[in-house]
Amino acid sequence: MATIPTDRSPDSTLAFLRIGYPFIGQRCERYGSDIIQTRLLLTPTICMRGRAAAELFYDTDRFMREGAMPARGQRTLTGRGGVQGLDGDAHHDRKAMFLSLMTPTAVQRLGQLFTDEWRARLPAWELAGTVTLHPEVASMLTRAVCAWAGVPLAEGELDRRTTDLQAMIDSAASVSHRHWRGRLGRKRSEHWAGDLVEGIRGGSLSAPEDTALRVIAEHRDTEGRLLPRRIAAVELLNVIRPTVAVARFVVFAALALHDHPAWRQRVRDEDAIEQFVQEVRRYYPFFPVAAARVRRAFDWHGYHFPQGRRVLLDLYGTDHHPELWPEPEQFRPERFAGWRGDPFALVPQGGGGHLTGHRCAGEWITIELMKRAVTVLTDVIRYDVPPQDLAVDLSRMPALPGSGFVVTAVRRTD
Ligand code: HEM
């Protein structure tokens, strides 16, 4: 039996936080292997990247999610008791609930709400002179997704909700004040979402039948029980929070258009905009890893995976793997021309099957919202990009250009 190449340092948590997204890839290069072992948060952890690793990682007979997410991440990013930590039938049932919300018509409806929000905001942008894209888009997405999900949102509530949702997203890999802001954001948001669920159940609130709020509030598990208030709140936030997080991909799309201006024209073509959006998702950093635990011991490619061992799939490293993506550090949307899709190669939002595994339930929404944003940025408005800090610090997880992407002199084309 071969030994998985093992990092020499007693614990690599600080190195991971210091290096950020390239951490696993760098270790893999160092040991000449797409699978390495190290200790993270004082726990032995197998780290893997690449296509074969992704295929293995999404084999639900071999891996489970129970207990995989560190408590810090549950207290901020995901919450406790949600779909991310479920396995087997319980996962299947809960995941089907999410996927029922993602019909093509529903995805289009959210896209249209986002475009409408953006158009309504343009007069204010024209007057403002200077606009920072990230907070503005996050706020528009909060309004759009709440309207889509059947969630009432008073005008005076918008900033508070957006700030709390952003704090949860920003806290994912933080040990500093960002972690505490994330915890507070989660606490307040779960309270808010719990009240909404109770409002529907008690009849003081109504929402159309196929909206996320209604579906989640009325969902019954495999034994016919309503979800406990706190868990229903976590699941409602599992729709609202990541939709607001798409603001980060919108900023990266704006950055890519700035760095590769030839694409401003090209994205008017339907195939080209698809290629552009896929390359933004591949190229720019978002979630560094996904985590699971070995369900029961097995051997793979001569390596032993002991029961209970934590395993990380390097999402960023797989999206930048030179065997899958020639010249991975080049931004080249053309690489997706004629691409037929591969559930284990492009994994910014996880891999495998949507229903059978833990692949992101919101991939279609993400792609639609990104396309809508690219259309506004190239077709509906013109703007200037003044000198600013556009560097993307890969040690900062989740990453963004330092400035949040500032634009000036916004003017409408129509
Ligand atoms: C900003 C863009 C997004 C990114 C980068 C992203 C990324 C991810 C990742 C990496 C996972 C975990 C995959 C795994 O554990 O194997 C995930 C799961 C999930 N995402 Fe997303 N996501 C995004 C947008 C969305 C949206 C818009 C929604 C819903 C409206 C959504 C809902 C979910 C849910 C419910 C899960 C849990 C799935 C499960 O455990 O079965 N995400 N996402």
Residues whose N, C-alpha, C, O or C-beta is under 5 A from the ligand:
A	BS01	HEM	V83 Q84 K95 F98 N238 V239 P242 T243 A245 V246 F286 F287 A290 P348 Q349 G350 G357 H358 R359 C360 A361 G362 I365 T366
